[in-house]
Each structure stands twice: as structure tokens, then as C-alpha cells.
Amino acid sequence: MSFTDDILCTKSHEYLLQQGDTYTIGLTDYAIEQLGDIVFLELPSVDDEFSKGDTFANIESVKAASEIYMPISGKVTEINEKLIDSPEMLNEDCYENGWLIKVKHTAGEDELADLLSYSDYKEELE
């Protein structure tokens, strides 16, 4: 089974993976491909809280700088510290080792209604 079988995606190219009451959030392979070589990543702090749609991180590549948006409301429980010093790791693996943050969801399940399965997300890109 592929990692992408279990994720939900946003139209702004973030993904989330539910693991119990925690969600892992990152950027899709398409987003990373479009950005090119990643040179800088700014992540929030543990215990920061965000609402769905808020900017929670900033990313820079050799091509562009971009904001990363929160796909659900939540409180940050963990950040991927390895990416701070080595943001280029995202270019190699944006899913299993290249996740950005983990959050505890703080709103209702209705927030998930507008998220797409990975296969539907890929279709939207075509």
C-alpha cells in the first residue's frame, strides 16, 4: 500500500494523514515539483494554534517563495526538526520523512469535507 492511498489533499497542495487524533501535515509531491530545489523552510513552534486556512509555514525554493496553509484547525504537537537544517530533504521525500508538522485537530470533522483523496487531487491537476 502506498502512502498516498491514505492522505487527503487541499487545492493549495497541502496533504494530511490521520493517525488517531493526530494529523500529519505536509506538501504534496506536485507542490514540491513546482517549487523546485527547496532552500529554506520556516515552521511554527510546538503548541502554536491555527485555524483552517491560516498560514502556518513559509517555504523558499530557487524559483519562488510561498506560504503553506493549514488544512484543518489544530494545535501543533510536533515539528519535523530535520527539515529546518536540511529543507532540501523535501525534494527527496515529501511524504514519509518530509512531513512538516503534526497537529491535534481542534474543530469538527466537517472541516475535512472539502479535502480531496490523492487520486481526486491528481485528477484536478490535469
N, CA, C and O of each residue as an XYZ file, in Angstrom:
504
protein
N       0.838     -1.192      0.000
C       0.000      0.000      0.000
C       0.878      1.248      0.000
O       1.889      1.317      0.699
N       0.482      2.200     -0.774
C       1.243      3.436     -0.909
C       0.810      4.459      0.143
O      -0.343      4.472      0.572
N       1.728      5.292      0.540
C       1.451      6.382      1.488
C       0.308      7.244      0.967
O      -0.548      7.680      1.737
N       0.295      7.488     -0.338
C      -0.690      8.398     -0.923
C      -2.112      7.835     -0.890
O      -3.065      8.591     -1.079
N      -2.281      6.536     -0.657
C      -3.624      5.955     -0.566
C      -4.392      6.484      0.647
O      -5.623      6.498      0.642
N      -3.683      6.912      1.669
C      -4.320      7.295      2.935
C      -4.408      8.800      3.167
O      -5.017      9.228      4.148
N      -3.823      9.610      2.299
C      -3.795     11.047      2.573
C      -4.987     11.766      1.936
O      -5.595     11.290      0.977
N      -5.289     12.921      2.504
C      -6.251     13.851      1.930
C      -5.472     15.090      1.507
O      -4.496     15.462      2.157
N      -5.895     15.726      0.426
C      -5.167     16.868     -0.116
C      -6.061     18.101     -0.218
O      -7.282     17.998     -0.334
N      -5.421     19.268     -0.173
C      -6.121     20.527     -0.374
C      -5.848     21.017     -1.791
O      -4.920     20.557     -2.457
N      -6.668     21.950     -2.234
C      -6.440     22.528     -3.566
C      -5.201     23.420     -3.561
O      -4.683     23.762     -4.624
N      -4.715     23.804     -2.362
C      -3.491     24.609     -2.270
C      -2.259     23.725     -2.043
O      -1.193     24.222     -1.682
N      -2.410     22.420     -2.255
C      -1.305     21.443     -2.329
C      -0.707     20.999     -1.003
O       0.429     20.527     -0.970
N      -1.455     21.143      0.101
C      -1.041     20.521      1.350
C      -1.703     19.149      1.435
O      -2.734     18.900      0.810
N      -1.091     18.268      2.217
C      -1.739     16.981      2.475
C      -1.858     16.771      3.969
O      -1.127     17.380      4.750
N      -2.785     15.904      4.369
C      -2.810     15.484      5.754
C      -3.122     14.007      5.841
O      -3.849     13.443      5.024
N      -2.544     13.406      6.862
C      -2.682     11.979      7.123
C      -3.147     11.834      8.562
O      -2.479     12.294      9.488
N      -4.305     11.187      8.747
C      -4.818     10.992     10.101
C      -4.180      9.768     10.735
O      -4.105      8.701     10.124
N      -3.718      9.939     11.977
C      -3.171      8.847     12.773
C      -3.767      8.998     14.165
O      -3.209      9.686     15.020
N      -4.910      8.346     14.386
C      -5.623      8.546     15.647
C      -6.174      9.951     15.688
O      -6.826     10.386     14.739
N      -5.922     10.681     16.783
C      -6.423     12.050     16.858
C      -5.367     13.070     16.445
O      -5.532     14.270     16.666
N      -4.290     12.590     15.850
C      -3.223     13.461     15.359
C      -3.200     13.431     13.829
O      -3.429     12.391     13.210
N      -2.924     14.566     13.249
C      -2.810     14.659     11.794
C      -1.403     15.111     11.425
O      -0.875     16.070     11.986
N      -0.812     14.409     10.481
C       0.476     14.796      9.926
C       0.194     15.645      8.694
O      -0.616     15.271      7.846
N       0.868     16.793      8.601
C       0.631     17.732      7.502
C       1.930     17.979      6.745
O       2.997     18.113      7.344
N       1.824     18.035      5.427
C       2.983     18.307      4.584
C       2.550     18.874      3.255
O       1.388     19.232      3.064
N       3.494     18.950      2.340
C       3.231     19.425      0.979
C       3.237     18.247      0.021
O       4.029     17.317      0.175
N       2.360     18.286     -0.963
C       2.275     17.190     -1.934
C       3.490     17.165     -2.859
O       4.222     18.147     -2.986
N       3.678     16.031     -3.488
C       4.771     15.885     -4.450
C       4.643     16.898     -5.588
O       5.647     17.402     -6.091
N       3.408     17.193     -5.992
C       3.193     18.177     -7.059
C       3.709     19.554     -6.622
O       4.386     20.236     -7.392
N       3.392     19.958     -5.398
C       3.839     21.262     -4.883
C       5.364     21.346     -4.871
O       5.944     22.349     -5.286
N       5.999     20.289     -4.396
C       7.462     20.272     -4.314
C       8.072     20.334     -5.716
O       9.051     21.042     -5.954
N       7.475     19.584     -6.628
C       7.946     19.584     -8.030
C       7.855     20.982     -8.630
O       8.769     21.421     -9.329
N       6.750     21.685     -8.359
C       6.557     23.032     -8.892
C       7.533     24.034     -8.279
O       7.992     24.953     -8.958
N       7.846     23.858     -7.004
C       8.765     24.776     -6.328
C      10.202     24.595     -6.796
O      10.956     25.566     -6.875
N      10.585     23.372     -7.103
C      11.981     23.108     -7.461
C      12.819     22.900     -6.209
O      12.307     22.461     -5.180
N      14.098     23.212     -6.295
C      15.020     22.954     -5.183
C      14.695     23.840     -3.981
O      14.766     25.066     -4.063
N      14.341     23.209     -2.875
C      13.978     23.915     -1.647
C      15.253     24.382     -0.941
O      16.196     23.612     -0.763
N      15.265     25.666     -0.541
C      16.454     26.214      0.117
C      16.174     26.713      1.536
O      17.111     26.895      2.313
N      14.907     26.939      1.890
C      14.584     27.470      3.211
C      13.176     27.051      3.605
O      12.270     27.000      2.772
N      13.009     26.752      4.882
C      11.698     26.390      5.416
C      11.561     26.980      6.803
O      12.441     26.812      7.647
N      10.464     27.668      7.037
C      10.175     28.222      8.358
C       8.913     27.541      8.874
O       7.852     27.631      8.257
N       9.038     26.856     10.014
C       7.919     26.131     10.604
C       7.481     26.806     11.899
O       8.256     27.544     12.507
N       6.239     26.556     12.326
C       5.773     27.136     13.593
C       6.406     26.424     14.790
O       7.226     25.521     14.625
N       6.023     26.835     15.969
C       6.501     26.205     17.203
C       5.465     25.223     17.729
O       4.273     25.347     17.448
N       5.937     24.242     18.496
C       5.028     23.328     19.179
C       4.119     24.163     20.091
O       4.565     25.132     20.706
N       2.872     23.783     20.168
C       1.814     24.457     20.937
C       1.200     25.661     20.229
O       0.237     26.231     20.743
N       1.721     26.074     19.061
C       1.057     27.118     18.279
C      -0.289     26.568     17.815
O      -0.407     25.385     17.494
N      -1.297     27.429     17.781
C      -2.617     27.008     17.314
C      -2.997     27.783     16.067
O      -2.715     28.975     15.947
N      -3.644     27.084     15.136
C      -4.035     27.681     13.867
C      -5.462     27.283     13.518
O      -5.941     26.217     13.905
N      -6.122     28.155     12.788
C      -7.426     27.828     12.224
C      -7.237     27.368     10.793
O      -6.238     27.696     10.152
N      -8.183     26.618     10.301
C      -8.137     26.161      8.920
C      -7.968     27.375      8.003
O      -8.679     28.370      8.142
N      -7.026     27.283      7.071
C      -6.786     28.360      6.121
C      -5.694     29.334      6.533
O      -5.210     30.108      5.707
N      -5.299     29.305      7.807
C      -4.208     30.183      8.265
C      -2.891     29.775      7.612
O      -2.699     28.606      7.278
N      -1.985     30.732      7.431
C      -0.624     30.427      7.016
C       0.111     29.893      8.244
O       0.139     30.549      9.285
N       0.709     28.694      8.125
C       1.431     28.156      9.284
C       2.920     28.002      9.021
O       3.686     27.756      9.952
N       3.347     28.143      7.763
C       4.767     27.973      7.445
C       5.082     28.739      6.165
O       4.194     29.103      5.394
N       6.375     28.968      5.969
C       6.856     29.604      4.742
C       7.950     28.734      4.156
O       8.753     28.139      4.874
N       7.960     28.675      2.832
C       8.946     27.843      2.148
C       9.543     28.652      1.004
O       8.843     29.419      0.342
N      10.838     28.477      0.777
C      11.504     29.156     -0.334
C      12.282     28.141     -1.143
O      12.906     27.224     -0.608
N      12.223     28.337     -2.450
C      12.997     27.500     -3.360
C      13.823     28.419     -4.238
O      13.756     29.642     -4.113
N      14.599     27.823     -5.122
C      15.372     28.639     -6.043
C      14.446     29.403     -6.999
O      14.856     30.401     -7.592
N      13.202     28.937     -7.149
C      12.239     29.556     -8.060
C      11.323     30.569     -7.396
O      11.007     31.600     -7.990
N      10.888     30.286     -6.159
C       9.820     31.099     -5.565
C       9.768     30.961     -4.055
O      10.341     30.040     -3.473
N       9.063     31.902     -3.435
C       8.742     31.811     -2.008
C       7.237     31.609     -1.923
O       6.482     32.151     -2.730
N       6.815     30.836     -0.952
C       5.402     30.512     -0.869
C       4.981     30.323      0.577
O       5.786     29.958      1.434
N       3.692     30.581      0.836
C       3.128     30.316      2.152
C       2.494     28.933      2.128
O       2.060     28.455      1.079
N       2.445     28.305      3.276
C       1.818     26.990      3.412
C       0.626     27.163      4.352
O       0.753     27.733      5.436
N      -0.522     26.667      3.927
C      -1.778     26.898      4.643
C      -2.236     25.682      5.433
O      -2.005     24.538      5.043
N      -2.886     25.960      6.546
C      -3.381     24.921      7.430
C      -4.634     24.272      6.835
O      -5.630     24.958      6.606
N      -4.597     22.954      6.581
C      -5.772     22.293      6.002
C      -6.896     22.040      7.009
O      -8.039     21.813      6.614
N      -6.579     22.077      8.302
C      -7.579     21.900      9.370
C      -7.166     22.783     10.553
O      -6.012     23.198     10.651
N      -8.097     23.059     11.430
C      -7.770     23.785     12.659
C      -7.072     22.822     13.612
O      -7.460     21.661     13.739
N      -6.039     23.323     14.278
C      -5.356     22.433     15.199
C      -4.241     23.095     15.978
O      -3.852     24.236     15.727
N      -3.743     22.325     16.938
C      -2.634     22.754     17.795
C      -1.421     21.910     17.424
O      -1.504     20.683     17.380
N      -0.303     22.560     17.158
C       0.921     21.868     16.745
C       1.460     21.038     17.906
O       1.694     21.555     18.999
N       1.655     19.740     17.653
C       2.190     18.854     18.688
C       3.634     18.455     18.404
O       4.356     18.026     19.303
N       4.051     18.601     17.141
C       5.414     18.208     16.770
C       5.772     18.902     15.457
O       4.915     19.098     14.595
N       7.040     19.269     15.314
C       7.525     19.775     14.027
C       8.674     18.879     13.563
O       9.362     18.258     14.372
N       8.863     18.828     12.269
C       9.931     17.999     11.708
C      11.229     18.801     11.750
O      11.584     19.493     10.795
N      11.931     18.689     12.885
C      13.162     19.460     13.130
C      14.218     19.244     12.047
O      14.965     20.167     11.720
N      14.288     18.038     11.490
C      15.320     17.734     10.478
C      15.213     18.657      9.268
O      16.217     18.973      8.629
N      13.989     19.087      8.956
C      13.792     19.926      7.771
C      14.290     21.354      7.959
O      14.599     22.034      6.981
N      14.371     21.811      9.197
C      14.844     23.175      9.450
C      16.285     23.324      8.948
O      16.619     24.290      8.262
N      17.123     22.360      9.300
C      18.530     22.410      8.886
C      18.741     21.872      7.473
O      19.714     22.236      6.813
N      17.849     21.017      7.008
C      18.009     20.385      5.694
C      16.703     20.415      4.896
O      16.117     19.369      4.619
N      16.247     21.629      4.527
C      14.971     21.722      3.810
C      14.986     21.001      2.461
O      13.931     20.655      1.929
N      16.171     20.775      1.912
C      16.276     20.069      0.622
C      15.795     18.619      0.719
O      15.542     17.981     -0.303
N      15.669     18.094      1.950
C      15.125     16.742      2.122
C      13.727     16.615      1.513
O      13.320     15.531      1.094
N      13.002     17.729      1.470
C      11.665     17.722      0.879
C      11.701     17.309     -0.592
O      10.772     16.670     -1.084
N      12.768     17.672     -1.283
C      12.876     17.319     -2.697
C      13.042     15.811     -2.896
O      12.700     15.279     -3.952
N      13.565     15.129     -1.882
C      13.792     13.682     -1.980
C      12.567     12.888     -1.533
O      12.245     11.860     -2.129
N      11.884     13.357     -0.490
C      10.748     12.614      0.054
C       9.850     13.584      0.813
O      10.172     13.988      1.931
N       8.743     13.951      0.218
C       7.846     14.914      0.875
C       6.792     14.225      1.731
O       6.003     14.897      2.396
N       6.765     12.892      1.724
C       5.732     12.176      2.471
C       6.263     11.538      3.755
O       6.049     12.081      4.839
N       6.942     10.413      3.659
C       7.277      9.670      4.867
C       8.294     10.367      5.765
O       8.138     10.348      6.986
N       9.334     10.983      5.193
C      10.330     11.691      6.005
C      10.229     13.205      5.863
O      10.863     13.940      6.620
N       9.452     13.669      4.918
C       9.380     15.099      4.634
C       8.119     15.778      5.119
O       7.778     16.858      4.638
N       7.411     15.162      6.072
C       6.245     15.827      6.663
C       6.702     17.101      7.368
O       7.864     17.210      7.757
N       5.805     18.057      7.535
C       6.169     19.342      8.126
C       5.831     19.418      9.616
O       6.700     19.661     10.453
N       4.555     19.206      9.929
C       4.120     19.306     11.330
C       3.090     18.223     11.634
O       2.513     17.613     10.734
N       2.879     18.005     12.930
C       1.789     17.150     13.395
C       0.902     18.017     14.280
O       1.391     18.807     15.089
N      -0.398     17.859     14.116
C      -1.336     18.675     14.886
C      -2.426     17.815     15.508
O      -2.780     16.751     15.001
N      -2.936     18.310     16.611
C      -4.130     17.730     17.219
C      -5.291     18.578     16.707
O      -5.323     19.792     16.910
N      -6.240     17.928     16.043
C      -7.374     18.617     15.427
C      -8.252     19.224     16.511
O      -8.594     18.550     17.483
N      -8.621     20.497     16.352
C      -9.389     21.184     17.388
C     -10.773     21.607     16.924
O     -11.453     22.346     17.635
N     -11.211     21.159     15.749
C     -12.541     21.541     15.256
C     -13.291     20.291     14.810
O     -12.804     19.171     14.962
N     -14.461     20.499     14.266
C     -15.314     19.383     13.864
C     -14.841     18.688     12.604
O     -14.047     19.227     11.832
N     -15.345     17.478     12.413
C     -14.991     16.673     11.239
C     -15.444     17.331      9.935
O     -14.942     16.996      8.862
N     -16.395     18.270     10.027
C     -16.885     18.941      8.816
C     -15.764     19.713      8.104
O     -15.882     20.032      6.921
N     -14.692     20.006      8.822
C     -13.545     20.672      8.189
C     -12.891     19.803      7.123
O     -12.183     20.310      6.253
N     -13.123     18.507      7.188
C     -12.491     17.593      6.234
C     -13.292     17.468      4.941
O     -12.828     16.856      3.980
N     -14.488     18.042      4.914
C     -15.420     17.837      3.799
C     -14.874     18.297      2.450
O     -15.161     17.672      1.429
N     -14.093     19.377      2.427
C     -13.620     19.900      1.138
C     -12.244     19.353      0.737
O     -11.664     19.801     -0.252
N     -11.727     18.392      1.496
C     -10.436     17.804      1.156
C     -10.625     16.695      0.126
O     -11.674     16.052      0.075
N      -9.606     16.481     -0.683
C      -9.682     15.517     -1.777
C      -8.842     14.291     -1.485
O      -7.802     14.385     -0.833
N      -9.290     13.140     -1.964
C      -8.418     11.964     -1.928
C      -7.244     12.261     -2.858
O      -7.344     13.132     -3.722
N      -6.149     11.552     -2.690
C      -4.979     11.785     -3.541
C      -5.320     11.576     -5.017
O      -4.875     12.352     -5.863
N      -6.089     10.560     -5.335
C      -6.418     10.306     -6.748
C      -7.303     11.420     -7.313
O      -7.135     11.810     -8.469
N      -8.245     11.938     -6.515
C      -9.066     13.058     -6.983
C      -8.221     14.323     -7.132
O      -8.421     15.111     -8.057
N      -7.281     14.506     -6.216
C      -6.373     15.656     -6.277
C      -5.562     15.610     -7.572
O      -5.431     16.623     -8.259
N      -5.018     14.438     -7.903
C      -4.225     14.284     -9.131
C      -5.097     14.585    -10.365
O      -4.632     15.207    -11.320
N      -6.345     14.145    -10.334
C      -7.261     14.426    -11.448
C      -7.505     15.920    -11.604
O      -7.556     16.428    -12.724
N      -7.656     16.628    -10.483
C      -7.868     18.084    -10.511
C      -6.698     18.798    -11.168
O      -6.878     19.853    -11.778
N      -5.505     18.238    -11.052
C      -4.306     18.877    -11.603
C      -4.227     18.752    -13.122
O      -3.529     19.522    -13.781
N      -4.940     17.786    -13.665
C      -4.825     17.531    -15.101
C      -5.561     18.555    -15.943
O      -5.551     18.467    -17.171
